[in-house]
Amino acid sequence: MTEFIQHYVQAGQTSLANYLLDHFREAGMTTDQLLIYLQLRRYMDRGEPLPDATVIASHLGWDKQRVYQLLHEMITQKLMVITTVTDSQGQKQDAYDFRLLTEKLSQLAVKTTQQVVKQTASNDRSAIFNQIETEFGRPLSPLEMESITQWLDEDHYRPELIQLALKEAVLSQAYSLKYMDRILLSWERKNLKTAAQVQREKERQAPRRTQSATTPTTAIPDVPIFKLTDD
């Protein structure tokens, strides 16, 4: 057992990114090509930049021709290239280079992130449509949907801000997008871009509203957070 452990440790370990294991097919790599990559990586990590195809074939139980074929496919599919490197003694030698594979995985990660962001935005949009329809008690017209889309895509109002404007409209029993638009515009003029900022503004104005309620009618009236009339 001790001898086995000694051989086990001396054999070393091969470092492999789990992201590659999760997404090698999406990057265009087959299972056989992944096995070739693992064997190549094993020797490259030991300082052998161009492992012998015969040795790779013996480890996998394949004939050498099959290994050559798979290597050719990986080059054709732009998963790797054979490049020239200079070793520590200044000697030039050929080496396998898998930076193209890394680039494919990187692009895949960016694409996945973009898809998640796009799906999240789509879900937020649908949620806003549904919430407004529920509170208004009726379906939205195409023109109203276009207005909400403009809030999101052109005015760049956050979904949470639109939802808060809807809450303000419902509390005032004003079931119209025009009313909500005035609220949103008022917050925009005050540079209030999040629900938290709106809440802090309300808390800041709360003492003024309390004071106004106990001040004679000749006092200057309080200014609300949002205007209900056009300029």
C-alpha positions in Angstrom: 0.0 0.0 0.0 2.9 2.4 0.9 4.5 1.7 -2.5 1.2 2.4 -4.3 0.8 5.7 -2.4 4.4 6.7 -3.4 3.7 5.9 -7.1 0.3 7.7 -6.8 2.0 10.9 -5.5 4.9 10.8 -8.0 2.4 10.5 -10.9 1.3 14.0 -10.1 -2.1 15.6 -10.9 -3.6 17.4 -13.9 -5.4 20.6 -13.4 -8.7 20.9 -15.2 -11.2 23.7 -15.2 -14.7 22.5 -14.2 -16.1 25.1 -16.6 -14.6 23.1 -19.5 -16.2 19.8 -18.2 -19.6 21.6 -18.0 -19.5 23.2 -21.4 -17.0 21.3 -23.7 -19.9 20.2 -26.0 -21.2 23.8 -26.3 -17.7 24.9 -27.3 -17.8 22.3 -30.1 -15.7 19.6 -28.5 -16.6 15.9 -28.6 -16.1 13.4 -25.8 -13.2 11.8 -27.7 -11.5 15.2 -28.2 -11.9 15.9 -24.5 -10.1 12.7 -23.7 -7.3 13.7 -26.1 -7.1 17.1 -24.4 -6.9 15.6 -21.0 -4.0 13.4 -22.1 -2.2 16.3 -23.8 -2.7 18.5 -20.8 -1.2 15.8 -18.6 2.1 16.0 -20.4 2.0 19.7 -21.1 1.7 20.4 -17.3 4.9 18.3 -16.9 6.7 20.5 -19.3 6.3 18.5 -22.5 4.8 21.0 -25.0 4.2 18.4 -27.8 3.4 15.0 -26.4 4.0 12.0 -28.6 0.8 10.8 -30.3 1.9 7.2 -29.9 2.1 7.6 -26.1 -1.3 9.2 -26.1 -2.8 6.4 -28.1 -1.4 3.8 -25.7 -3.0 5.5 -22.7 -6.4 5.5 -24.4 -6.2 2.1 -26.0 -6.6 3.5 -29.5 -4.4 3.2 -32.6 -2.1 6.1 -33.4 -4.1 7.0 -36.6 -7.2 7.7 -34.6 -5.3 10.1 -32.3 -3.9 11.9 -35.4 -7.3 12.2 -36.9 -8.8 13.7 -33.7 -5.9 16.2 -33.4 -6.5 17.2 -37.0 -10.2 17.7 -36.3 -9.4 19.9 -33.2 -7.1 22.1 -35.3 -9.8 22.3 -38.1 -12.4 23.2 -35.5 -10.2 25.9 -34.1 -10.0 24.3 -30.7 -6.2 24.4 -30.8 -3.1 25.2 -32.9 0.4 24.0 -33.1 2.8 26.9 -32.5 6.5 27.5 -31.9 7.8 28.4 -28.5 11.2 29.0 -27.0 12.3 27.0 -24.0 14.4 28.1 -21.1 17.6 27.2 -23.0 16.6 29.4 -25.9 15.7 26.4 -28.1 12.7 26.7 -30.4 10.2 23.8 -30.4 6.6 23.0 -31.5 3.9 23.1 -28.9 0.1 22.5 -28.6 -1.7 25.8 -27.9 -5.3 25.7 -26.5 -5.9 29.4 -26.3 -8.5 29.2 -29.0 -10.5 26.7 -26.8 -10.2 29.2 -23.9 -11.5 32.0 -26.2 -14.5 29.9 -27.2 -15.3 29.2 -23.6 -14.9 32.8 -22.8 -17.3 33.8 -25.6 -19.7 31.2 -24.4 -19.7 32.6 -20.9 -20.4 36.1 -22.2 -23.2 34.8 -24.4 -24.7 32.9 -21.5 -24.6 36.1 -19.3 -26.3 38.1 -22.1 -29.0 35.6 -22.4 -29.6 35.6 -18.6 -29.8 39.4 -18.6 -32.1 39.4 -21.6 -34.4 36.8 -20.0 -34.4 38.7 -16.7 -35.4 41.9 -18.5 -38.2 40.1 -20.3 -39.4 38.6 -17.1 -39.4 42.1 -15.4 -41.3 43.6 -18.3 -44.0 40.8 -18.2 -44.3 41.3 -14.4 -44.8 45.0 -14.8 -47.5 44.5 -17.5 -49.3 42.0 -15.3 -49.1 44.1 -12.1 -50.5 47.2 -13.9 -53.3 45.2 -15.5 -54.2 43.6 -12.1 -54.3 47.0 -10.3 -56.1 48.7 -13.1 -58.6 45.8 -13.4 -58.4 45.7 -17.2 -56.1 44.7 -20.0 -53.5 47.2 -21.2 -54.0 48.7 -24.7 -51.2 48.4 -27.3 -50.5 52.1 -26.8 -50.2 51.7 -23.0 -47.8 48.8 -23.5 -45.8 50.9 -25.8 -45.6 53.6 -23.2 -44.4 51.2 -20.5 -41.8 49.8 -23.0 -40.6 53.4 -23.5 -40.2 53.8 -19.8 -37.9 50.8 -19.7 -36.0 51.1 -22.9 -35.8 54.8 -23.6 -36.2 56.5 -20.2 -34.4 53.6 -18.5 -36.6 53.6 -15.4 -35.9 50.7 -13.2 -38.8 48.1 -12.8 -38.8 48.8 -9.1 -39.4 52.5 -9.7 -42.3 51.8 -12.1 -43.8 49.4 -9.5 -43.5 52.1 -6.8 -45.2 54.7 -9.1 -48.0 52.2 -9.6 -48.4 51.9 -5.9 -48.6 55.7 -5.5 -51.2 55.8 -8.3 -53.3 53.1 -6.7 -53.2 54.8 -3.3 -54.4 58.0 -5.0 -57.1 56.0 -6.9 -55.7 57.4 -10.1 -55.7 54.4 -12.4 -53.9 55.9 -15.5 -50.4 55.7 -17.0 -50.5 59.5 -17.4 -50.6 59.8 -13.6 -47.8 57.4 -13.2 -45.7 59.2 -15.9 -46.0 62.4 -13.9 -44.8 60.7 -10.8 -41.8 59.1 -12.6 -41.0 62.4 -14.3 -41.0 64.2 -10.9 -38.7 61.6 -9.4 -36.4 61.9 -12.5 -36.2 65.7 -12.0 -35.1 65.0 -8.4 -32.6 62.5 -9.6 -34.3 59.7 -7.7 -33.5 56.5 -9.6 -34.2 53.8 -7.1 -37.0 52.9 -4.7 -34.6 53.3 -1.8 -33.9 56.9 -2.9 -37.6 57.7 -3.2 -38.2 56.3 0.3 -35.4 58.4 1.8 -36.9 61.5 0.1 -40.2 60.7 1.6 -38.6 60.4 5.1 -36.8 63.7 4.6 -40.0 65.4 3.7 -42.0 63.8 6.5 -41.1 66.4 9.2 -42.1 69.2 6.8 -45.5 67.6 6.2 -46.0 67.2 10.0 -45.1 70.8 10.6 -47.4 71.9 7.8 -50.4 70.1 9.4 -49.9 72.2 12.7 -49.1 75.5 10.9 -51.9 78.1 10.3 -53.3 78.1 6.8 -51.4 81.3 6.0 -48.1 79.4 6.0 -46.4 78.3 2.8 -47.9 74.9 1.7 -45.7 71.8 1.6 -44.3 70.8 -1.8 -45.2 67.1 -2.7 -42.6 64.7 -4.0 -44.3 64.6 -7.4 -46.4 67.2 -9.3 -49.9 66.3 -10.5 -50.2 69.2 -13.0 -48.2 69.9 -16.1 -45.6 72.7 -16.2 
